[in-house]
């Protein structure tokens, strides 16, 4: 029986929310490119939250069109299932659009009006993946939104992750439905499609990877079973030349264990595969009667502060269940299907072959486990093996890390970020903290980077490569004469890039760039990487004629007061001189450099033979990809994707600038419906959708980010869907929370929040595009927190609000949240006064709350919305709470998404479009209440934290890699 959303409402005022809006990306792009180990894919349109692309580590992993970045961020925990847009629409028999108020009070799933539904149900475009030799392109085909039945499948919540026990992989995993291969012809055009065939219809495809020579593809396959579950994963390979696919293992009993790593090529004919141990048996059964109470103890008086992590282990049974699903047996298998076991069964989390394929870097976790932190902090062991599975040596065995301080830039003690040098056959490097991992400890140096061969000679000690005084941020390797080392410090926003010569101890390191990560205008760009014959990625050196200089390519976003104008600079690393060899068209188009395409051969790239992959889009034209070749810079279009929503092709988009009362310059993107005529239609109802961000300076907060020429990407939960309902949309207005000097940004959160909102509302009213009594406010996650605060502290600005997956009581996250790293006991007033829960009695405008019932985000427990709704209801507020069964922080199922859109549209139509007179009356009552002391004075208000990143569950520090566009 289908579960329906839980709807609670108190009909004096009511709210619902649904559009995901990712926080703005960091203005600093000079972050380490962290080269992946296999070619990857490009997303070709705004991706639905349900379409997470589960492939292996990929050079294109971070390269999505800007318009789709928000949807991609929401996709991380969503699920998938086979089908199509038309197939999904066929399930609409039990759903319907409301026709009267009475129908809105029921609990059935609903559909939004057709003009919204048609955009959401548009079939998705494929993802793209280039071969290592850059001569072929995969079209990885996807389906539309998954049905709720897929999210309803049983899952185990263990150690901070969610596992599908039937598949023995992460739950809610998306997939591809097919693979097509196109030859990239000499003239830049694509040849006819060759379909990968040989697997049964209905196969769900994941983890698509190329062999290093580009002759084979490997991928996993699973199938739906009769009980609405999926089968366990099988490993398949396909011959790229013929398109024929087959199972790799001779035995059908060998299945993948993809809870952590899955498989990796170590040469052109051999893979290491994580498999379910044969003879594993049935899962452990939970005892009907516990053997004793659940006990946690701190008799040693240790200081352990952790955030509100979700899905943690709870008892010994959970520990056994985690071991059952996470334990893998590694197999070494060749393309002829012959396999042998290597190493003992263990909870392997990463298998990383050395560039020469002779060694394996093996990472595993082991007991004792923890009930208060996720698996990324469990004891971790890192070993070096030979490629055939022989143990070489142990690099480290790190203890359980429950005590990592909550201060930003705090890290785990001991060796971390252990990786292979990309420019060497088998040389390791890693970093070790000198401050005990505590960012509050003052010490110099703070981190030391070491390097050592995989098999050092007896008595040889690790060599110190470099020392940094800020927190280590990664290395971009080139060769023995050049590498770039990055460091940064969050509190000051300082970021530095060092030039070092790894092979020369006589050459002193020197600072290449020393700047503020907030200063987008000074961002010099990131070094572009080329692929080596070994499949690694290193900084590309460019030869400029007979010039003996050392040139690299810097790929930059090109932030300017007029918007981003991406560029490609030829940069001389020794002198700092640079020549702009390419720049985006700034009049009509927004273009970016995606990757190098002339890196098939080893060595320096001749400037006259340079070839790059670029993307091109405009306000009304969706992203297409081009290959540009030097010296004539001829661009050849290689894709011709149709417009994903032609009904909105003529929408109007403008990047606007305005000023807050304290002088801070603000920006926003204003969208107007197609064919909008202000003389005939007059001011429109308006939806403001945003997400606060933290800054250390007013100048940085006032900088323009983004481009007026970017394509308007519309995901399945985007606020831009309401352009089809004739709304004006003010998207992403800058909501800067500024903490200058020693001041913490959150100490004036509400004051600055209200000031920014007032400036935005005044601007759209001044332009005559928004009706002053019909402006709604909305946001997701920290944007929902913003929404509730604005309705509490600035009721005169908005007629209603939509808050999705938010947190409203910061005392429930006492050890930090978002970018706040003070505890509740260190900043009690800030925590209390910034919490809209504490101001529930001030909210007099309709507020719609939406939350996934299974939210696993560390800062936004579902009970946050439950308790906030009860507080609102206890004070007679007009409010509505919708809890979506099986949904997490971002919503995935078609039924859920359609219902959220329906709730949102109903709310906006009732309390924005049709209720101008009621809103005016309510504003007067709010002002009257304020005069009586019911509403607190702005001068006394203290604020919450902002920041550019969603408050996410804990991850291993090694996994937090910044991958720029240049890393193809």
Phi, psi and omega in degrees: 000131182288131175278140182253160181295142175280126181239122175242139181210146171237116193269069159240331176202148184206148183217153173212156183216154178206351188272131178278134175228112181290152175295156181295145178292158178299144180286345181268120179255358181272066178247162188295135181287349176036074187299132176280182187249001180210151178299158186225216190224159175248135174277136189255357175199166177306125186268142176290153179302341183274357190249053174297132181269106185266082174247173176286174182309133191221141176296342179258009186304320182266006189256084176242149175306145185305323183297336184260000185296322181296315180293327180295321179296323179288345187280351194300329185245022185264169186244182183212169176192161185285159179140195180212174178298317180293325178294321180293322182294337181292346181271012186280003186298329181265005183246159179198158178272142184293145177241340178213166184296326181299322182293338182286346185269354179279180183250013182280157174290142184236166177244141175287173179297157186304324183295334174273316184299321182296325179291316182294325183274001179301137182297140181285151175276161182286161167271156183244146175218125181270145177290160178303328181272000179063024181252355179220154178230131172271138168255107183266112191271144186232165177250177181280196185301141181284156174285158180298332181303329180289322177289337183282353180298146181301143176218148178261129179258103190222128172055034177087003177233165179240129190241133170273105184295329179294319181269342187058050177212180175297144181283164177059035184277129178285181183195169171261155178256346180188164180229124175245143180246132175239135173281135175270108188284160181304330181276006178090353179277166177262138175283177180296155183282137173247120185274133171291128185226170178117343177259155184295158175298148178085005180292141175257121190253133178221166170056048182285124180222147177272147164288161186296330179271000177074012183268341182225154171243144171239146181195163176258156179224140172218165185227154172286143177246172189296331183272023179067021174252172177250151179288168174289161189277134172254147177265125180240157172230153179228141174278119185294326182293316183264337184082003183279130179249153180205157173294143182280319184275141177292324181271129177287352182277348180274118182234153182287146165251106186248027177296320175243255177280172182229294177202160181208140174285134172251341167206190188286353182225007185225139177232152167255130189234134172275119183236161173286126181303131177297142180073022183296328180086191182277157178299152177298146179265140179286129180299138178292325179241121181295151180281350180174180180286162174274122187234131168236143187222147173224053182288347176275357180061035177290146176268107182233112179242124181225154176283176187276071180293149182252164172060037182279163172295145184244333185199184182296326178298316177299321178299316179294321181292321177298314177300321182300311184278330187270343182287130180239154166251123180279136177238141172259117187229140177257170185295343176276004176091357180283132186226151173218148179285141173230133179071166178279162172298138180197172176272082180279129180254342181201136173234116187232108179286148175292157181305327180273359177075012183267341184227161174235134173263112189250123177246133179220159174242157185208172178289159007282137177275180184231150175259003184235351176226156180283176189295338178298344180251005178293162175308135187231133180242133179236123182237159170250127175242162167284166182296337178265012170096010179275132179295132178254303179193161175265128177275317179196159172223094187279141180286165174305134186247068175278343191255022175296124181301154182277350179299139180300145184077006171282147186221177178284146176287153176091192181293137176214168181051050180279120184213168173274141170294129184289340185259005182234155181298314184202061179243131182265155169215155180201177180230148177228133181284148177250001181249017182069014181084358185262115182294342181278350179276127179272122182202152176222126356284164179270324179225145175237132180261128181245158174218152183194145175297159179301319177238087181288157175292152182302130180090347179289134179258155176303144180266134176285121180271317184194156176236141180230149180264342172264195179270130180306138181234002177127174180226137167254117183269150173230293177198192182294343181264348186208131167207153178247130178247136184244143174216156181202166179217121188294316187303323182258352184063020181279139177223138181228146176238129182251143170261124177232160174246096187302331184265003183228110178285344182278345181267118182286140174298150177219151180281127177270312179223139177220108191206178175268132178294341178280341186276089183295329184291335181263005183295117183279350183102175181248145179292136178280146184251148173244155180274134178269164176302336179279354180092003176269177182232127181231163178300131180278121171271142183241134177262123182254092180056231179265006180294133181269005181293165178259103185254139172231170180253126176254120181259112187240155178283339174066046179294133178218166176300343178264002183114173182289133174231087185304152185215167172227117182252140169270112192245125176273114192292334184272321183262339183082002178288149181215152179230127180279108184264350176201146176209146181295148169298126182256357182276313185234325190251160170240115183240149177223153171272122183267315185192162171283141176241002182247040184246024182293329183257154179285160176097184181293150178262128177287133181302325181289346179247016181294138178219128182230155173262128180236159172245154183215134180206168175219183180303326186242354181249126183287166188295131170234160183245144184227154169248122182251132184240141174265156012270347185274354179057038177284131180253127179245122181286129182249351176233157177215065182285138178290158177297127185290337179214078184300336180295343178245018185298333183257021177300158181252134182229136179213134173272120186248154178234143179204181189229139174281162185298333180273009175095356180288129177283135182236156177226158175201166175249121182258124177247137176236151184296159176304138175061028178293128179241106184298332180289324181274319186265335182070194178298142184257159165297147189228139175245121177260124182231124186208183183204120184294153177224149182260143178220158177261351180212152178293324181298315180294321180296330183273358181287149180275132177233136184099174182232141176292346182261003179292147178294142181280090180287131183238105175278178185291348177233027185282144174296339181293347175301333182280001166296328178291346178253017175066040171262149163276139181240123172257102188261131174059038175300138181300122175242073185282133172249110192253129174235098184270147178062231181275352181288137174274137184303321185291346183290345174229039186298303186294321178302313181287325178300312181295319179299318179293318180294319178300318180296319180294315180295317179299324182291315181290331175288318179300324180284349178078014182261345183236133175287127186300335180261008184230038180255119180256154179239142180206163178185166181242139176061246179292339173289329175291320175302317176300315183301312181296320179295321180291322177292333178280321190251349178221058184294343181284349186268327192232147180274336179193174181217155178231118185236120187243127174053049184257171171241137189234350180231103186286347175289347176275354174234068195287344182253043175102158179198155178045239179255018176267119180246012168274152179274169177303324183280341176273333183221058186301313182298319180298311180302316185286312187286339178272351184275117179297338175304321181286347179245023182301328181290346180269347186277112181245358181259153181299130180230128179254122179252132175231140180208142172285137183293338183244040181297121181253013179286139188294336184254355190230059177303146181302328181296342176301314179289321179302311185288325178294319178299317179296323177295317178297314181298325180293345178246015174074022180287151175277106188214163180210134179240127177240118178252124187264116180301139174070355183273150180257211184295320172252149187264143190236314188291147181299318180301317181294313183296315179298321181292320178299319178296321178296312180301315182296315181295317177301316181297315182291320179296321185280320189250357174243303185292319193249008189231039183298317183292320179296321181296318180300317178298318182292324177299317180297321179294325178295316180295323178295320178296323180295322181294339179265003177090007179288322180261130185293152178291138179301326184295339182261357186282136175240152196248173178268174181274155173246217175130160184270000185232140174298149179281106189250162175298161186293138175234155173298136181304327182295338185271349184273080184249137177266117184246109182283173181301335189286355191263024178014000000 
